[in-house]
Amino acid sequence: MKFLFTLTLLSSFLKTEVTATFYECKEWCYDISIPWEDATFGKVQKCDFDENCNGCFECPNAESYWAVCGRSSSTECEGEPIVVYAEEAHEVRCCSESGGTGWGAKKADCDVWGRSEVPDCKYAETYDSAQQICADIGGRLCTYTELQLDCTAGTGCLHDDKHVWSSSAPQNAKHLVVCGTSDNCGVSAIAALIEEAHEVRCCSESGGTGWGDKNPNCDVWGRSEVPDCKHAETYDSAKQVCADIGGRLCTKEELEGDCTAGTGCMHDDDHIWSSTALSGV
């Protein structure tokens, strides 16, 4: 009996520790700048359990976005937007510039239609999953401002009292832009504010029509005509461009591995948006 009691306590402790580590480590990494060995190239400092790292082995790339209350006047989520990490799970609502079947009525002061049944209710999706869900129904994630204006309020799924994914990242968020070919630029990778304009190339695990040949040592296909050349897009716009053609932004490692090199648009000499985020810089 004593053994079972001890095992129960140990199991409870481990469960609490794992949960705390996931969030507390991210907070620790996000709030201070010292984990970054080299901010420009996105390397992280590994921690050991003797240091004050909350049991974290390594600080993650803390890509984050605003989650906004489904209705600005809700008392359940106190109407306050919160910053959440991309791998957390939150509710999904979508926006569309064109509306149509399945989309709610356009609200006053809004330029978009809103929707909660996408096509069914989504209560616990990561950012990437939420973005794809909206793209699959011909829409996109709403911006911070659109959600604050209640452009999706009242569209269902009991999301008015929940924090809903937005496409907006906190100000001063940065992602790496990486040279289109590994040896063509003076500096391989630089940190860029997500509001800046840079070139776009996309990656895909499945390839197909429009995608170039898979380059040696790469697990993805690359593409520059998406479907036309993109020379000056913000990070959010670049991410949507890739999603619209069934792809995604490439990682820093994929770009540095020349997985998109030679695919066109004269981007081999340009710094291309990557999906690799920076935090604490």
ZADO-1210 file (C-alpha; in nm, 4 decimals, padded with zeros to 6 digits):
<atoms>
<atom x="00.0000" y="00.0000" z="00.0000" code="MET" pos="1"/>
<atom x="00.2861" y="00.2318" z="00.0895" code="LYS" pos="2"/>
<atom x="00.4514" y="00.1525" z="-00.2466" code="PHE" pos="3"/>
<atom x="00.1351" y="00.2403" z="-00.4395" code="LEU" pos="4"/>
<atom x="00.0983" y="00.5662" z="-00.2473" code="PHE" pos="5"/>
<atom x="00.4610" y="00.6574" z="-00.3238" code="THR" pos="6"/>
<atom x="00.4135" y="00.5690" z="-00.6920" code="LEU" pos="7"/>
<atom x="00.1004" y="00.7842" z="-00.7083" code="THR" pos="8"/>
<atom x="00.2854" y="01.0793" z="-00.5578" code="LEU" pos="9"/>
<atom x="00.5749" y="01.0308" z="-00.7996" code="LEU" pos="10"/>
<atom x="00.3390" y="01.0094" z="-01.0976" code="SER" pos="11"/>
<atom x="00.1606" y="01.3258" z="-00.9850" code="SER" pos="12"/>
<atom x="00.4933" y="01.5058" z="-00.9405" code="PHE" pos="13"/>
<atom x="00.6185" y="01.4040" z="-01.2841" code="LEU" pos="14"/>
<atom x="00.2960" y="01.5124" z="-01.4524" code="LYS" pos="15"/>
<atom x="00.3128" y="01.8522" z="-01.2827" code="THR" pos="16"/>
<atom x="00.6819" y="01.8881" z="-01.3667" code="GLU" pos="17"/>
<atom x="00.6339" y="01.8102" z="-01.7358" code="VAL" pos="18"/>
<atom x="00.3452" y="02.0558" z="-01.7682" code="THR" pos="19"/>
<atom x="00.5383" y="02.3268" z="-01.5859" code="ALA" pos="20"/>
<atom x="00.8494" y="02.2663" z="-01.7939" code="THR" pos="21"/>
<atom x="00.6665" y="02.3137" z="-02.1255" code="PHE" pos="22"/>
<atom x="00.5350" y="02.6580" z="-02.0369" code="TYR" pos="23"/>
<atom x="00.7827" y="02.7812" z="-01.7755" code="GLU" pos="24"/>
<atom x="01.0803" y="02.7022" z="-01.9935" code="CYS" pos="25"/>
<atom x="00.9293" y="02.8982" z="-02.2801" code="LYS" pos="26"/>
<atom x="00.8629" y="03.1922" z="-02.0495" code="GLU" pos="27"/>
<atom x="01.2201" y="03.1745" z="-01.9244" code="TRP" pos="28"/>
<atom x="01.3599" y="03.1647" z="-02.2772" code="CYS" pos="29"/>
<atom x="01.1279" y="03.4373" z="-02.4046" code="TYR" pos="30"/>
<atom x="01.1831" y="03.6837" z="-02.1206" code="ASP" pos="31"/>
<atom x="01.5626" y="03.6973" z="-02.1241" code="ILE" pos="32"/>
<atom x="01.8166" y="03.7321" z="-02.4002" code="SER" pos="33"/>
<atom x="02.1099" y="03.5293" z="-02.2653" code="ILE" pos="34"/>
<atom x="02.0080" y="03.1895" z="-02.4124" code="PRO" pos="35"/>
<atom x="02.1018" y="03.3095" z="-02.7592" code="TRP" pos="36"/>
<atom x="02.4641" y="03.2299" z="-02.8479" code="GLU" pos="37"/>
<atom x="02.4300" y="03.3954" z="-03.1886" code="ASP" pos="38"/>
<atom x="02.1115" y="03.5931" z="-03.2492" code="ALA" pos="39"/>
<atom x="02.1784" y="03.6356" z="-03.6204" code="THR" pos="40"/>
<atom x="02.2010" y="03.2652" z="-03.6912" code="PHE" pos="41"/>
<atom x="01.9422" y="03.1489" z="-03.4392" code="GLY" pos="42"/>
<atom x="02.1617" y="02.9203" z="-03.2291" code="LYS" pos="43"/>
<atom x="02.0500" y="02.8497" z="-02.8737" code="VAL" pos="44"/>
<atom x="02.2322" y="02.7835" z="-02.5511" code="GLN" pos="45"/>
<atom x="02.1649" y="02.4452" z="-02.3966" code="LYS" pos="46"/>
<atom x="02.0830" y="02.4390" z="-02.0253" code="CYS" pos="47"/>
<atom x="02.1519" y="02.1757" z="-01.7642" code="ASP" pos="48"/>
<atom x="01.9477" y="02.1001" z="-01.4545" code="PHE" pos="49"/>
<atom x="02.1928" y="02.2825" z="-01.2269" code="ASP" pos="50"/>
<atom x="02.1098" y="02.6096" z="-01.3958" code="GLU" pos="51"/>
<atom x="01.7904" y="02.8061" z="-01.3427" code="ASN" pos="52"/>
<atom x="01.6281" y="02.6828" z="-01.6636" code="CYS" pos="53"/>
<atom x="01.3131" y="02.5320" z="-01.5144" code="ASN" pos="54"/>
<atom x="01.4178" y="02.1851" z="-01.6228" code="GLY" pos="55"/>
<atom x="01.4525" y="02.2871" z="-01.9845" code="CYS" pos="56"/>
<atom x="01.7176" y="02.1189" z="-02.1976" code="PHE" pos="57"/>
<atom x="01.7116" y="02.3821" z="-02.4672" code="GLU" pos="58"/>
<atom x="01.5321" y="02.7077" z="-02.5356" code="CYS" pos="59"/>
<atom x="01.2906" y="02.6669" z="-02.8278" code="PRO" pos="60"/>
<atom x="01.2222" y="02.9055" z="-03.1112" code="ASN" pos="61"/>
<atom x="00.9376" y="03.0852" z="-02.9406" code="ALA" pos="62"/>
<atom x="00.7284" y="03.1880" z="-03.2413" code="GLU" pos="63"/>
<atom x="00.4266" y="03.3706" z="-03.1017" code="SER" pos="64"/>
<atom x="00.1020" y="03.5337" z="-03.2148" code="TYR" pos="65"/>
<atom x="-00.1876" y="03.7265" z="-03.0657" code="TRP" pos="66"/>
<atom x="-00.4940" y="03.5296" z="-02.9572" code="ALA" pos="67"/>
<atom x="-00.7921" y="03.7627" z="-02.9319" code="VAL" pos="68"/>
<atom x="-01.1192" y="03.7201" z="-02.7453" code="CYS" pos="69"/>
<atom x="-01.4021" y="03.6121" z="-02.9772" code="GLY" pos="70"/>
<atom x="-01.6131" y="03.9073" z="-02.8636" code="ARG" pos="71"/>
<atom x="-01.4569" y="04.2257" z="-02.7316" code="SER" pos="72"/>
<atom x="-01.7219" y="04.2669" z="-02.4606" code="SER" pos="73"/>
<atom x="-01.6932" y="03.9113" z="-02.3252" code="SER" pos="74"/>
<atom x="-01.6353" y="03.8824" z="-01.9520" code="THR" pos="75"/>
<atom x="-01.5268" y="03.5178" z="-01.9765" code="GLU" pos="76"/>
<atom x="-01.1918" y="03.5992" z="-02.1371" code="CYS" pos="77"/>
<atom x="-01.1985" y="03.9572" z="-02.0065" code="GLU" pos="78"/>
<atom x="-01.1711" y="04.0931" z="-02.3591" code="GLY" pos="79"/>
<atom x="-00.7917" y="04.1096" z="-02.3356" code="GLU" pos="80"/>
<atom x="-00.5730" y="03.9751" z="-02.6183" code="PRO" pos="81"/>
<atom x="-00.2896" y="03.7478" z="-02.5090" code="ILE" pos="82"/>
<atom x="00.0410" y="03.6457" z="-02.6668" code="VAL" pos="83"/>
<atom x="00.0564" y="03.2684" z="-02.7202" code="VAL" pos="84"/>
<atom x="00.3116" y="03.0315" z="-02.8679" code="TYR" pos="85"/>
<atom x="00.2488" y="02.8834" z="-03.2125" code="ALA" pos="86"/>
<atom x="00.2400" y="02.5246" z="-03.0844" code="GLU" pos="87"/>
<atom x="-00.0274" y="02.5946" z="-02.8217" code="GLU" pos="88"/>
<atom x="-00.3881" y="02.4887" z="-02.8874" code="ALA" pos="89"/>
<atom x="-00.6618" y="02.7515" z="-02.9291" code="HIS" pos="90"/>
<atom x="-00.9950" y="02.8046" z="-03.1025" code="GLU" pos="91"/>
<atom x="-01.0203" y="02.8892" z="-03.4727" code="VAL" pos="92"/>
<atom x="-01.2261" y="03.1445" z="-03.6600" code="ARG" pos="93"/>
<atom x="-01.1581" y="03.2545" z="-04.0168" code="CYS" pos="94"/>
<atom x="-01.1994" y="03.5671" z="-04.2292" code="CYS" pos="95"/>
<atom x="-01.2642" y="03.6169" z="-04.6002" code="SER" pos="96"/>
<atom x="-01.2647" y="03.9185" z="-04.8324" code="GLU" pos="97"/>
<atom x="-01.5270" y="03.7558" z="-05.0558" code="SER" pos="98"/>
<atom x="-01.7675" y="03.5688" z="-04.8264" code="GLY" pos="99"/>
<atom x="-02.0178" y="03.3291" z="-04.9813" code="GLY" pos="100"/>
<atom x="-02.1854" y="03.0088" z="-04.8649" code="THR" pos="101"/>
<atom x="-02.1078" y="02.9303" z="-04.5018" code="GLY" pos="102"/>
<atom x="-01.9812" y="03.2766" z="-04.4137" code="TRP" pos="103"/>
<atom x="-02.1734" y="03.4995" z="-04.1743" code="GLY" pos="104"/>
<atom x="-02.3052" y="03.8467" z="-04.2503" code="ALA" pos="105"/>
<atom x="-02.0462" y="04.1215" z="-04.2858" code="LYS" pos="106"/>
<atom x="-02.0472" y="04.3392" z="-03.9726" code="LYS" pos="107"/>
<atom x="-02.0454" y="04.7170" z="-03.9618" code="ALA" pos="108"/>
<atom x="-01.6927" y="04.8622" z="-03.9744" code="ASP" pos="109"/>
<atom x="-01.5596" y="04.5338" z="-04.1168" code="CYS" pos="110"/>
<atom x="-01.4189" y="04.4660" z="-04.4634" code="ASP" pos="111"/>
<atom x="-01.4349" y="04.0881" z="-04.4176" code="VAL" pos="112"/>
<atom x="-01.6817" y="03.8086" z="-04.3520" code="TRP" pos="113"/>
<atom x="-01.6322" y="03.5840" z="-04.0480" code="GLY" pos="114"/>
<atom x="-01.6892" y="03.2148" z="-03.9868" code="ARG" pos="115"/>
<atom x="-01.6626" y="02.9667" z="-03.6969" code="SER" pos="116"/>
<atom x="-01.7820" y="02.6409" z="-03.8552" code="GLU" pos="117"/>
<atom x="-01.4752" y="02.5715" z="-04.0699" code="VAL" pos="118"/>
<atom x="-01.6480" y="02.3458" z="-04.1732" code="PRO" pos="119"/>
<atom x="-01.6967" y="02.2187" z="-03.8162" code="ASP" pos="120"/>
<atom x="-01.6031" y="02.3814" z="-03.4859" code="CYS" pos="121"/>
<atom x="-01.2323" y="02.3841" z="-03.3980" code="LYS" pos="122"/>
<atom x="-01.1486" y="02.4140" z="-03.0288" code="TYR" pos="123"/>
<atom x="-00.7842" y="02.3140" z="-02.9975" code="ALA" pos="124"/>
<atom x="-00.5568" y="02.3785" z="-03.2966" code="GLU" pos="125"/>
<atom x="-00.1980" y="02.4964" z="-03.3275" code="THR" pos="126"/>
<atom x="-00.1243" y="02.8108" z="-03.5262" code="TYR" pos="127"/>
<atom x="-00.0095" y="02.6218" z="-03.8360" code="ASP" pos="128"/>
<atom x="-00.3133" y="02.3935" z="-03.8228" code="SER" pos="129"/>
<atom x="-00.5472" y="02.6913" z="-03.7790" code="ALA" pos="130"/>
<atom x="-00.3919" y="02.8717" z="-04.0743" code="GLN" pos="131"/>
<atom x="-00.4333" y="02.5651" z="-04.2958" code="GLN" pos="132"/>
<atom x="-00.7957" y="02.5154" z="-04.1848" code="ILE" pos="133"/>
<atom x="-00.8807" y="02.8676" z="-04.2995" code="CYS" pos="134"/>
<atom x="-00.6928" y="02.8276" z="-04.6284" code="ALA" pos="135"/>
<atom x="-00.8818" y="02.5028" z="-04.6972" code="ASP" pos="136"/>
<atom x="-01.2161" y="02.6864" z="-04.6953" code="ILE" pos="137"/>
<atom x="-01.0928" y="02.9769" z="-04.9076" code="GLY" pos="138"/>
<atom x="-01.0245" y="03.2107" z="-04.6170" code="GLY" pos="139"/>
<atom x="-00.7438" y="03.3097" z="-04.3836" code="ARG" pos="140"/>
<atom x="-00.6843" y="03.3739" z="-04.0174" code="LEU" pos="141"/>
<atom x="-00.8212" y="03.7107" z="-03.9111" code="CYS" pos="142"/>
<atom x="-00.5910" y="03.9905" z="-03.8076" code="THR" pos="143"/>
<atom x="-00.5698" y="04.1255" z="-03.4540" code="TYR" pos="144"/>
<atom x="-00.7672" y="04.4340" z="-03.5617" code="THR" pos="145"/>
<atom x="-01.0446" y="04.2368" z="-03.7351" code="GLU" pos="146"/>
<atom x="-01.1038" y="04.0277" z="-03.4228" code="LEU" pos="147"/>
<atom x="-01.0951" y="04.3365" z="-03.2006" code="GLN" pos="148"/>
<atom x="-01.3610" y="04.4921" z="-03.4252" code="LEU" pos="149"/>
<atom x="-01.5818" y="04.1841" z="-03.3642" code="ASP" pos="150"/>
<atom x="-01.5797" y="04.0903" z="-03.7334" code="CYS" pos="151"/>
<atom x="-01.6294" y="03.7244" z="-03.6349" code="THR" pos="152"/>
<atom x="-01.8345" y="03.7753" z="-03.3174" code="ALA" pos="153"/>
<atom x="-02.1569" y="03.5770" z="-03.3012" code="GLY" pos="154"/>
<atom x="-02.0633" y="03.3337" z="-03.5778" code="THR" pos="155"/>
<atom x="-02.0983" y="03.0308" z="-03.3525" code="GLY" pos="156"/>
<atom x="-01.9160" y="02.7434" z="-03.1815" code="CYS" pos="157"/>
<atom x="-01.9277" y="02.9261" z="-02.8450" code="LEU" pos="158"/>
<atom x="-01.6047" y="03.1006" z="-02.9448" code="HIS" pos="159"/>
<atom x="-01.7228" y="03.4449" z="-02.8313" code="ASP" pos="160"/>
<atom x="-01.5841" y="03.3668" z="-02.4853" code="ASP" pos="161"/>
<atom x="-01.2595" y="03.2084" z="-02.6046" code="LYS" pos="162"/>
<atom x="-00.9249" y="03.3360" z="-02.7242" code="HIS" pos="163"/>
<atom x="-00.9144" y="03.2843" z="-03.1021" code="VAL" pos="164"/>
<atom x="-00.6032" y="03.2630" z="-03.3186" code="TRP" pos="165"/>
<atom x="-00.5093" y="03.5781" z="-03.5097" code="SER" pos="166"/>
<atom x="-00.2537" y="03.6077" z="-03.7900" code="SER" pos="167"/>
<atom x="-00.0819" y="03.8962" z="-03.6106" code="SER" pos="168"/>
<atom x="00.2483" y="03.8541" z="-03.4313" code="ALA" pos="169"/>
<atom x="00.3615" y="04.0844" z="-03.1494" code="PRO" pos="170"/>
<atom x="00.5441" y="04.3961" z="-03.2654" code="GLN" pos="171"/>
<atom x="00.9199" y="04.3605" z="-03.3023" code="ASN" pos="172"/>
<atom x="00.8858" y="03.9867" z="-03.3692" code="ALA" pos="173"/>
<atom x="01.1644" y="03.8676" z="-03.5967" code="LYS" pos="174"/>
<atom x="01.2277" y="03.5845" z="-03.8399" code="HIS" pos="175"/>
<atom x="01.5442" y="03.4893" z="-04.0223" code="LEU" pos="176"/>
<atom x="01.5770" y="03.5813" z="-04.3887" code="VAL" pos="177"/>
<atom x="01.8264" y="03.3513" z="-04.5583" code="VAL" pos="178"/>
<atom x="02.0288" y="03.3865" z="-04.8778" code="CYS" pos="179"/>
<atom x="01.8678" y="03.2136" z="-05.1772" code="GLY" pos="180"/>
<atom x="02.1917" y="03.0269" z="-05.2449" code="THR" pos="181"/>
<atom x="02.4261" y="02.9460" z="-04.9597" code="SER" pos="182"/>
<atom x="02.7382" y="03.1152" z="-05.1005" code="ASP" pos="183"/>
<atom x="02.5853" y="03.4097" z="-05.2879" code="ASN" pos="184"/>
<atom x="02.5360" y="03.6683" z="-05.0126" code="CYS" pos="185"/>
<atom x="02.7902" y="03.8321" z="-04.7855" code="GLY" pos="186"/>
<atom x="02.5883" y="03.7228" z="-04.4806" code="VAL" pos="187"/>
<atom x="02.3958" y="03.3975" z="-04.5025" code="SER" pos="188"/>
<atom x="02.1138" y="03.4820" z="-04.2601" code="ALA" pos="189"/>
<atom x="01.9925" y="03.8008" z="-04.0948" code="ILE" pos="190"/>
<atom x="01.7129" y="03.8828" z="-03.8512" code="ALA" pos="191"/>
<atom x="01.4237" y="04.0776" z="-04.0033" code="ALA" pos="192"/>
<atom x="01.1177" y="04.2370" z="-03.8466" code="LEU" pos="193"/>
<atom x="00.8048" y="04.0636" z="-03.9734" code="ILE" pos="194"/>
<atom x="00.6764" y="04.3960" z="-04.1089" code="GLU" pos="195"/>
<atom x="00.9724" y="04.4230" z="-04.3478" code="GLU" pos="196"/>
<atom x="00.9423" y="04.3309" z="-04.7165" code="ALA" pos="197"/>
<atom x="01.1527" y="04.0435" z="-04.8524" code="HIS" pos="198"/>
<atom x="01.1483" y="03.7854" z="-05.1299" code="GLU" pos="199"/>
<atom x="00.9468" y="03.4637" z="-05.1085" code="VAL" pos="200"/>
<atom x="01.0288" y="03.1025" z="-05.1882" code="ARG" pos="201"/>
<atom x="00.8251" y="02.8055" z="-05.0676" code="CYS" pos="202"/>
<atom x="00.8863" y="02.4430" z="-04.9713" code="CYS" pos="203"/>
<atom x="00.6699" y="02.1314" z="-04.9983" code="SER" pos="204"/>
<atom x="00.7018" y="01.7746" z="-04.8719" code="GLU" pos="205"/>
<atom x="00.4995" y="01.6429" z="-05.1669" code="SER" pos="206"/>
<atom x="00.6010" y="01.8499" z="-05.4713" code="GLY" pos="207"/>
<atom x="00.3917" y="01.8193" z="-05.7872" code="GLY" pos="208"/>
<atom x="00.3059" y="02.0538" z="-06.0742" code="THR" pos="209"/>
<atom x="00.4931" y="02.3831" z="-06.0492" code="GLY" pos="210"/>
<atom x="00.7525" y="02.2580" z="-05.8037" code="TRP" pos="211"/>
<atom x="01.1145" y="02.2231" z="-05.9113" code="GLY" pos="212"/>
<atom x="01.3255" y="01.9112" z="-05.8903" code="ASP" pos="213"/>
<atom x="01.4214" y="01.8028" z="-05.5400" code="LYS" pos="214"/>
<atom x="01.7797" y="01.9172" z="-05.4799" code="ASN" pos="215"/>
<atom x="02.0421" y="01.6735" z="-05.3457" code="PRO" pos="216"/>
<atom x="02.0343" y="01.6143" z="-04.9685" code="ASN" pos="217"/>
<atom x="01.6901" y="01.7787" z="-04.9397" code="CYS" pos="218"/>
<atom x="01.3643" y="01.6259" z="-04.8165" code="ASP" pos="219"/>
<atom x="01.1526" y="01.9009" z="-04.9754" code="VAL" pos="220"/>
<atom x="01.0798" y="02.0507" z="-05.3153" code="TRP" pos="221"/>
<atom x="01.1382" y="02.4244" z="-05.3677" code="GLY" pos="222"/>
<atom x="00.9562" y="02.6864" z="-05.5702" code="ARG" pos="223"/>
<atom x="00.9994" y="03.0556" z="-05.6584" code="SER" pos="224"/>
<atom x="00.7038" y="03.1197" z="-05.8920" code="GLU" pos="225"/>
<atom x="00.4263" y="03.1123" z="-05.6304" code="VAL" pos="226"/>
<atom x="00.2508" y="03.1316" z="-05.8759" code="PRO" pos="227"/>
<atom x="00.4393" y="03.4465" z="-05.9845" code="ASP" pos="228"/>
<atom x="00.7579" y="03.5992" z="-05.8459" code="CYS" pos="229"/>
<atom x="00.7273" y="03.7718" z="-05.5084" code="LYS" pos="230"/>
<atom x="00.9929" y="04.0349" z="-05.4424" code="HIS" pos="231"/>
<atom x="00.8561" y="04.2376" z="-05.1514" code="ALA" pos="232"/>
<atom x="00.6234" y="04.0623" z="-04.9044" code="GLU" pos="233"/>
<atom x="00.5854" y="04.0850" z="-04.5279" code="THR" pos="234"/>
<atom x="00.6319" y="03.7675" z="-04.3245" code="TYR" pos="235"/>
<atom x="00.2566" y="03.7092" z="-04.2807" code="ASP" pos="236"/>
<atom x="00.1943" y="03.7701" z="-04.6507" code="SER" pos="237"/>
<atom x="00.4775" y="03.5337" z="-04.7465" code="ALA" pos="238"/>
<atom x="00.3407" y="03.2614" z="-04.5215" code="LYS" pos="239"/>
<atom x="-00.0037" y="03.2950" z="-04.6798" code="GLN" pos="240"/>
<atom x="00.1431" y="03.2925" z="-05.0320" code="VAL" pos="241"/>
<atom x="00.3005" y="02.9532" z="-04.9623" code="CYS" pos="242"/>
<atom x="-00.0118" y="02.8144" z="-04.7952" code="ALA" pos="243"/>
<atom x="-00.2199" y="02.9159" z="-05.0983" code="ASP" pos="244"/>
<atom x="-00.0146" y="02.6892" z="-05.3269" code="ILE" pos="245"/>
<atom x="-00.0152" y="02.3956" z="-05.0852" code="GLY" pos="246"/>
<atom x="00.3295" y="02.4635" z="-04.9417" code="GLY" pos="247"/>
<atom x="00.4918" y="02.6447" z="-04.6535" code="ARG" pos="248"/>
<atom x="00.7820" y="02.8756" z="-04.5836" code="LEU" pos="249"/>
<atom x="01.1113" y="02.6881" z="-04.5766" code="CYS" pos="250"/>
<atom x="01.3157" y="02.6575" z="-04.2600" code="THR" pos="251"/>
<atom x="01.6538" y="02.8234" z="-04.2182" code="LYS" pos="252"/>
<atom x="01.8186" y="02.4822" z="-04.2547" code="GLU" pos="253"/>
<atom x="01.6338" y="02.4054" z="-04.5801" code="GLU" pos="254"/>
<atom x="01.7336" y="02.7379" z="-04.7337" code="LEU" pos="255"/>
<atom x="02.0947" y="02.7060" z="-04.6187" code="GLU" pos="256"/>
<atom x="02.0915" y="02.3543" z="-04.7643" code="GLY" pos="257"/>
<atom x="02.0058" y="02.5114" z="-05.1042" code="ASP" pos="258"/>
<atom x="01.6744" y="02.3250" z="-05.1231" code="CYS" pos="259"/>
<atom x="01.5245" y="02.6152" z="-05.3226" code="THR" pos="260"/>
<atom x="01.8401" y="02.7303" z="-05.5030" code="ALA" pos="261"/>
<atom x="01.8046" y="02.7741" z="-05.8772" code="GLY" pos="262"/>
<atom x="01.4245" y="02.7730" z="-05.8794" code="THR" pos="263"/>
<atom x="01.3991" y="03.1150" z="-06.0424" code="GLY" pos="264"/>
<atom x="01.2860" y="03.4758" z="-05.9962" code="CYS" pos="265"/>
<atom x="01.6524" y="03.5844" z="-05.9526" code="MET" pos="266"/>
<atom x="01.6170" y="03.5068" z="-05.5808" code="HIS" pos="267"/>
<atom x="01.9491" y="03.3234" z="-05.5530" code="ASP" pos="268"/>
<atom x="02.1112" y="03.6555" z="-05.4567" code="ASP" pos="269"/>
<atom x="01.8300" y="03.7691" z="-05.2252" code="ASP" pos="270"/>
<atom x="01.7470" y="03.7124" z="-04.8606" code="HIS" pos="271"/>
<atom x="01.4352" y="03.4921" z="-04.8500" code="ILE" pos="272"/>
<atom x="01.1790" y="03.4656" z="-04.5705" code="TRP" pos="273"/>
<atom x="01.2234" y="03.1545" z="-04.3555" code="SER" pos="274"/>
<atom x="00.9828" y="03.0049" z="-04.1023" code="SER" pos="275"/>
<atom x="01.2555" y="03.0161" z="-03.8361" code="THR" pos="276"/>
<atom x="01.1679" y="03.2647" z="-03.5631" code="ALA" pos="277"/>
<atom x="01.3844" y="03.4515" z="-03.3165" code="LEU" pos="278"/>
<atom x="01.2988" y="03.5254" z="-02.9544" code="SER" pos="279"/>
<atom x="01.4794" y="03.7117" z="-02.6835" code="GLY" pos="280"/>
<atom x="01.6557" y="03.9411" z="-02.9310" code="VAL" pos="281"/>
</atoms>
